Amino acid sequence: MSRRNLLIAVFFALWMTMAGCILVPPTSIPSQMMTPVATEMTSTPMIEKLTLGLGYIPSVQFAPFYVAREKGYFAEEGLEVVFQHGFETDFIKLVGTDELQFAVASGEQVILAQAQGLPVIYVMTWYNRFPVVVFALKEKGLNTPKALEGHRVGIPGLFGASFIAWKALVYAAGIDESKVTLESIGFTQAEAVAQGRVDAALDYAVNGPVKLRQAGREVDVIQVSDYINLPSNGLVTNEKTIRERPELVQRMVRALLRGLEDTLNHPDEAFAISIQAVPEAGGENEPVNRAIFNTVLDEWRPPTGKVLGWSDPERWAQAARFMREMGLVDVEVDVGKLFTNRFVEAS
């Protein structure tokens, strides 16, 4: 082979190698829940489709998520996020087994999961105040925790955030639990209280109490967070995703923080986006949903001097101590492994 032909052959081999590198599609597909959908050699960024577990039903209370989707914050991070509604207790198990990479869950569910060996980690605070309350019609005079003794208190069931909230109130306020009749009433708290089926009920502050006030009833509310402020709803992922895909967690946190910040700064726009996402919240239902939305905004604001999304280590330590002392978990959990602020601080 002549020197000229040899140079041409070497050049051609190098060109083929470079072309092959560019055309090779991504090989890392963590699971069926995250599916890269762009594989062609174009300037279009890779889009990952993933599922985010949210609460029980669509609601204006998920405004930051709708805003992040509508305003393209997920897309700018290369994400196509599908919202799946269900029980957080189910989602936390799916995240713990890596069948799902992200879900919204409350802090006590993270503690319960880690106590059972599920490697879930809380990476972004959404609610800065534990949102569950006990509420009753004002005429009942049930305006302190001790006043509940001798009465019937409704609860969706002996599970989830409401049950933990009840145990936390018993623990922190010194209620004699044996003197209270706890009744499972499903998610009918406002109706059950209004109809007198129970004397009081546990619910999110933005649900039952707001509905009754909108109906013209006077209501007393006992805030559980006034006695013990447990870590509340936030974004949860798992150790595997953080270890193998930290950039994915960062993108998710960054997009959600932008959605949350926009919602707090532009509530009218965020509410309008939420009505588009949840049409049944509009029309004749819009006044009550606007009242719910207005009420919940204060629960999302960070403490003075703290950044949006930040988790308070002391709240986590207090929650872990309460759950251990009340027998809700039977092992000590490492508080330092329950949450991380690294992604919020890097956003």
C-alpha positions as CSV (number, residue, x, y, z in Angstrom):
1,M,0.0,0.0,0.0
2,S,1.4,3.4,-1.0
3,R,1.9,6.1,1.7
4,R,-1.0,8.1,0.2
5,N,-3.4,5.1,0.3
6,L,-2.3,4.3,3.8
7,L,-3.1,7.8,5.0
8,I,-6.6,7.6,3.3
9,A,-7.2,4.3,5.0
10,V,-6.2,5.6,8.5
11,F,-8.4,8.7,8.0
12,F,-11.4,6.6,6.9
13,A,-11.0,4.3,10.0
14,L,-10.8,7.3,12.3
15,W,-13.9,8.9,10.7
16,M,-15.9,5.6,11.1
17,T,-14.9,5.4,14.7
18,M,-16.0,8.9,15.4
19,A,-19.3,8.4,13.6
20,G,-19.9,5.2,15.5
21,C,-19.4,7.1,18.8
22,I,-22.0,9.7,17.9
23,L,-24.6,7.2,16.7
24,V,-24.3,4.8,19.6
25,P,-27.6,5.2,21.6
26,P,-27.6,5.6,25.4
27,T,-27.2,2.3,27.2
28,S,-28.3,3.3,30.7
29,I,-32.0,2.7,31.2
30,P,-32.6,2.4,34.9
31,S,-36.0,0.9,34.8
32,Q,-39.3,0.7,32.8
33,M,-40.5,3.9,34.7
34,M,-37.8,6.0,33.0
35,T,-37.8,5.7,29.2
36,P,-35.4,7.7,27.0
37,V,-37.5,8.7,24.0
38,A,-35.0,10.6,21.8
39,T,-32.2,8.6,20.3
40,E,-31.5,10.2,16.9
41,M,-28.3,12.1,16.2
42,T,-29.9,15.5,16.4
43,S,-29.4,18.6,18.6
44,T,-32.7,17.8,20.4
45,P,-31.9,17.1,24.1
46,M,-32.6,13.7,25.5
47,I,-36.0,13.5,27.2
48,E,-36.7,11.1,30.0
49,K,-40.2,10.1,30.7
50,L,-40.8,9.2,34.3
51,T,-43.7,8.8,36.8
52,L,-44.2,10.9,39.9
53,G,-46.4,9.5,42.6
54,L,-48.7,12.2,44.0
55,G,-51.5,12.2,46.6
56,Y,-54.9,10.5,46.5
57,I,-56.7,12.6,43.9
58,P,-55.9,15.5,41.6
59,S,-56.4,18.8,43.5
60,V,-55.4,22.5,43.3
61,Q,-53.2,21.6,46.2
62,F,-50.8,20.2,43.7
63,A,-50.4,23.6,42.0
64,P,-46.5,23.7,42.1
65,F,-46.5,20.4,40.1
66,Y,-49.0,21.7,37.5
67,V,-47.1,24.9,37.2
68,A,-43.7,23.1,36.7
69,R,-45.3,21.1,33.9
70,E,-47.3,23.9,32.2
71,K,-44.4,26.4,32.2
72,G,-42.0,23.9,30.8
73,Y,-39.7,23.6,33.9
74,F,-39.7,19.8,33.6
75,A,-39.0,20.0,29.9
76,E,-36.1,22.4,30.3
77,E,-34.6,19.8,32.6
78,G,-35.1,17.1,29.9
79,L,-38.0,15.5,31.8
80,E,-41.5,14.4,30.8
81,V,-43.2,13.8,34.1
82,V,-46.5,11.8,34.4
83,F,-48.5,12.3,37.6
84,Q,-49.9,9.2,39.1
85,H,-52.4,9.5,42.0
86,G,-52.7,7.1,44.8
87,F,-51.9,6.4,48.5
88,E,-48.5,7.6,49.7
89,T,-48.1,4.3,51.6
90,D,-48.2,2.4,48.3
91,F,-45.9,4.9,46.6
92,I,-43.3,4.8,49.3
93,K,-43.0,1.0,48.9
94,L,-42.6,1.4,45.2
95,V,-39.9,4.0,45.6
96,G,-38.2,1.8,48.2
97,T,-38.0,-1.1,45.8
98,D,-37.0,1.2,42.9
99,E,-40.1,0.3,40.9
100,L,-40.7,4.1,41.1
101,Q,-38.0,6.7,41.4
102,F,-40.0,9.6,42.8
103,A,-43.0,10.2,45.0
104,V,-44.5,12.9,47.2
105,A,-44.7,11.6,50.8
106,S,-44.6,12.9,54.3
107,G,-41.6,12.7,56.6
108,E,-43.1,10.1,59.0
109,Q,-43.6,7.7,56.0
110,V,-39.9,8.0,55.3
111,I,-39.1,7.1,58.9
112,L,-41.5,4.1,58.8
113,A,-40.0,2.9,55.6
114,Q,-36.4,3.2,56.7
115,A,-37.3,1.3,59.9
116,Q,-38.6,-1.5,57.7
117,G,-35.4,-1.5,55.6
118,L,-36.6,0.5,52.6
119,P,-33.9,2.8,51.4
120,V,-36.0,5.9,50.7
121,I,-34.6,9.4,51.2
122,Y,-36.4,12.8,51.4
123,V,-34.7,15.3,49.1
124,M,-37.0,18.4,49.1
125,T,-39.4,20.0,51.5
126,W,-42.7,21.1,50.0
127,Y,-44.9,21.7,53.2
128,N,-43.0,23.6,55.9
129,R,-45.7,23.1,58.5
130,F,-47.3,19.7,59.3
131,P,-50.7,20.2,57.8
132,V,-52.9,17.8,59.7
133,V,-55.4,19.3,62.3
134,V,-58.2,18.3,64.5
135,F,-61.3,20.3,63.8
136,A,-64.8,20.6,65.3
137,L,-67.8,22.8,65.1
138,K,-67.3,25.8,67.4
139,E,-70.5,24.9,69.4
140,K,-68.8,21.7,70.6
141,G,-66.1,23.7,72.5
142,L,-63.4,21.3,71.5
143,N,-60.6,23.8,71.1
144,T,-57.8,22.1,73.1
145,P,-56.3,18.6,72.8
146,K,-57.4,17.7,76.4
147,A,-61.0,18.7,75.6
148,L,-61.1,15.8,73.1
149,E,-61.1,13.3,76.0
150,G,-64.6,11.8,76.3
151,H,-65.5,12.4,72.7
152,R,-65.6,10.7,69.3
153,V,-62.9,11.7,66.8
154,G,-63.1,10.7,63.2
155,I,-60.1,9.6,61.2
156,P,-59.8,8.3,57.6
157,G,-58.3,5.1,58.9
158,L,-55.6,3.8,61.2
159,F,-52.9,4.5,58.6
160,G,-51.1,7.4,56.9
161,A,-50.4,11.0,58.0
162,S,-53.7,11.4,59.9
163,F,-53.0,8.4,62.1
164,I,-49.4,9.6,62.8
165,A,-50.8,13.1,63.5
166,W,-53.2,11.7,66.1
167,K,-50.4,9.8,67.8
168,A,-48.2,12.9,67.7
169,L,-50.9,15.0,69.3
170,V,-51.4,12.4,72.0
171,Y,-47.6,12.3,72.6
172,A,-47.0,16.0,72.6
173,A,-50.1,17.3,74.3
174,G,-50.6,14.5,76.9
175,I,-54.0,13.3,75.8
176,D,-55.3,10.2,77.7
177,E,-55.9,8.2,74.5
178,S,-58.1,5.6,76.4
179,K,-60.7,8.3,76.9
180,V,-61.1,9.1,73.2
181,T,-63.1,7.0,70.8
182,L,-61.3,7.0,67.5
183,E,-63.7,6.1,64.6
184,S,-62.6,5.3,61.0
185,I,-64.8,7.4,58.7
186,G,-62.9,7.4,55.4
187,F,-62.4,10.7,53.6
188,T,-65.7,12.1,54.8
189,Q,-64.4,14.3,57.6
190,A,-66.3,17.6,56.8
191,E,-69.6,15.7,56.3
192,A,-69.2,13.6,59.4
193,V,-68.5,16.6,61.6
194,A,-71.3,18.7,60.0
195,Q,-73.8,15.8,60.5
196,G,-72.7,15.1,64.0
197,R,-71.6,11.5,63.2
198,V,-68.4,12.4,65.1
199,D,-67.6,15.3,67.5
200,A,-64.3,16.2,65.7
201,A,-62.1,14.8,63.0
202,L,-58.6,14.7,61.7
203,D,-58.0,16.3,58.3
204,Y,-55.6,18.5,56.4
205,A,-56.1,22.1,57.5
206,V,-57.0,23.1,53.9
207,N,-59.8,20.5,53.6
208,G,-62.4,19.9,56.2
209,P,-62.2,23.2,58.1
210,V,-62.2,25.3,54.9
211,K,-65.2,23.4,53.5
212,L,-67.2,24.0,56.7
213,R,-66.3,27.7,56.8
214,Q,-67.3,28.0,53.2
215,A,-70.6,26.5,54.1
216,G,-71.1,29.2,56.8
217,R,-70.2,27.1,59.9
218,E,-67.9,28.3,62.7
219,V,-65.0,26.0,63.3
220,D,-62.4,25.4,66.0
221,V,-59.1,24.0,64.8
222,I,-56.3,22.4,66.8
223,Q,-53.0,22.6,64.8
224,V,-50.9,19.5,65.5
225,S,-47.9,21.6,64.4
226,D,-48.4,23.9,67.4
227,Y,-47.5,20.9,69.7
228,I,-45.0,19.0,67.5
229,N,-44.0,20.1,64.0
230,L,-43.2,16.9,62.1
231,P,-41.5,16.9,58.7
232,S,-44.3,17.0,56.2
233,N,-44.9,16.4,52.5
234,G,-41.9,16.6,50.2
235,L,-40.1,14.8,47.4
236,V,-38.8,11.4,48.1
237,T,-36.5,9.2,46.1
238,N,-34.2,6.2,46.9
239,E,-30.6,5.5,47.6
240,K,-30.1,3.8,44.2
241,T,-31.3,6.8,42.2
242,I,-29.2,9.2,44.2
243,R,-26.1,6.9,43.9
244,E,-26.5,6.1,40.1
245,R,-28.4,9.1,38.8
246,P,-27.7,12.2,41.1
247,E,-28.1,14.5,38.1
248,L,-31.6,13.2,37.6
249,V,-32.5,14.0,41.2
250,Q,-31.0,17.4,40.8
251,R,-33.0,18.1,37.7
252,M,-36.2,17.0,39.4
253,V,-35.6,19.1,42.5
254,R,-34.7,22.1,40.4
255,A,-37.8,22.0,38.3
256,L,-40.1,21.5,41.3
257,L,-38.5,24.3,43.2
258,R,-39.2,26.6,40.2
259,G,-42.8,25.5,40.2
260,L,-43.2,26.1,43.9
261,E,-41.5,29.5,43.8
262,D,-43.7,30.6,40.9
263,T,-46.8,29.4,42.7
264,L,-45.9,31.4,45.8
265,N,-45.0,34.5,43.8
266,H,-47.8,34.4,41.3
267,P,-50.8,32.7,43.0
268,D,-53.5,33.9,40.6
269,E,-51.6,32.5,37.6
270,A,-50.9,29.2,39.5
271,F,-54.5,28.8,40.5
272,A,-55.6,29.3,36.9
273,I,-53.1,26.7,35.7
274,S,-54.4,24.3,38.4
275,I,-58.0,24.8,37.2
276,Q,-56.9,23.8,33.7
277,A,-55.2,20.7,35.2
278,V,-58.2,19.8,37.4
279,P,-61.3,21.1,35.6
280,E,-63.7,19.7,38.2
281,A,-62.2,22.2,40.7
282,G,-63.7,25.1,38.6
283,G,-67.2,26.2,37.9
284,E,-69.4,26.0,41.0
285,N,-66.6,24.4,42.9
286,E,-64.1,27.2,42.3
287,P,-64.9,29.4,45.4
288,V,-64.1,26.5,47.8
289,N,-61.1,25.4,45.8
290,R,-59.8,29.0,45.8
291,A,-60.2,29.2,49.6
292,I,-58.3,25.9,49.9
293,F,-55.6,27.2,47.6
294,N,-55.2,30.5,49.5
295,T,-55.0,28.7,52.8
296,V,-52.3,26.2,51.8
297,L,-49.9,28.8,50.4
298,D,-48.8,29.7,53.9
299,E,-48.0,26.1,54.7
300,W,-45.5,26.0,51.8
301,R,-43.5,29.1,52.7
302,P,-40.0,28.4,54.2
303,P,-39.0,29.7,57.7
304,T,-37.5,33.1,57.8
305,G,-33.9,33.0,56.6
306,K,-34.2,29.5,55.1
307,V,-34.3,28.7,51.4
308,L,-37.3,27.0,49.7
309,G,-37.2,23.3,49.9
310,W,-34.8,23.1,52.9
311,S,-35.2,20.4,55.6
312,D,-34.8,21.2,59.3
313,P,-32.6,18.5,60.9
314,E,-34.1,19.2,64.4
315,R,-37.6,18.4,63.1
316,W,-36.4,15.1,61.7
317,A,-34.7,14.2,65.0
318,Q,-37.8,15.1,67.0
319,A,-40.0,13.0,64.7
320,A,-37.7,10.0,64.9
321,R,-37.7,10.3,68.7
322,F,-41.5,10.6,69.0
323,M,-42.1,7.6,66.7
324,R,-39.6,5.4,68.6
325,E,-41.1,6.4,72.0
326,M,-44.7,5.8,70.9
327,G,-43.8,2.4,69.5
328,L,-44.6,3.3,65.9
329,V,-41.1,2.0,64.9
330,D,-39.2,-0.7,66.8
331,V,-35.7,0.2,65.8
332,E,-33.5,3.3,66.0
333,V,-33.2,5.0,62.6
334,D,-30.2,7.0,61.6
335,V,-31.6,10.6,61.4
336,G,-28.7,11.6,59.1
337,K,-29.9,9.2,56.4
338,L,-33.6,10.2,56.4
339,F,-33.1,13.3,54.3
340,T,-30.5,15.4,52.5
341,N,-30.4,19.1,51.6
342,R,-27.6,18.7,49.0
343,F,-29.9,18.9,46.0
344,V,-31.8,21.9,47.3
345,E,-28.6,23.7,48.2
346,A,-27.2,23.0,44.7
347,S,-30.3,24.3,42.9
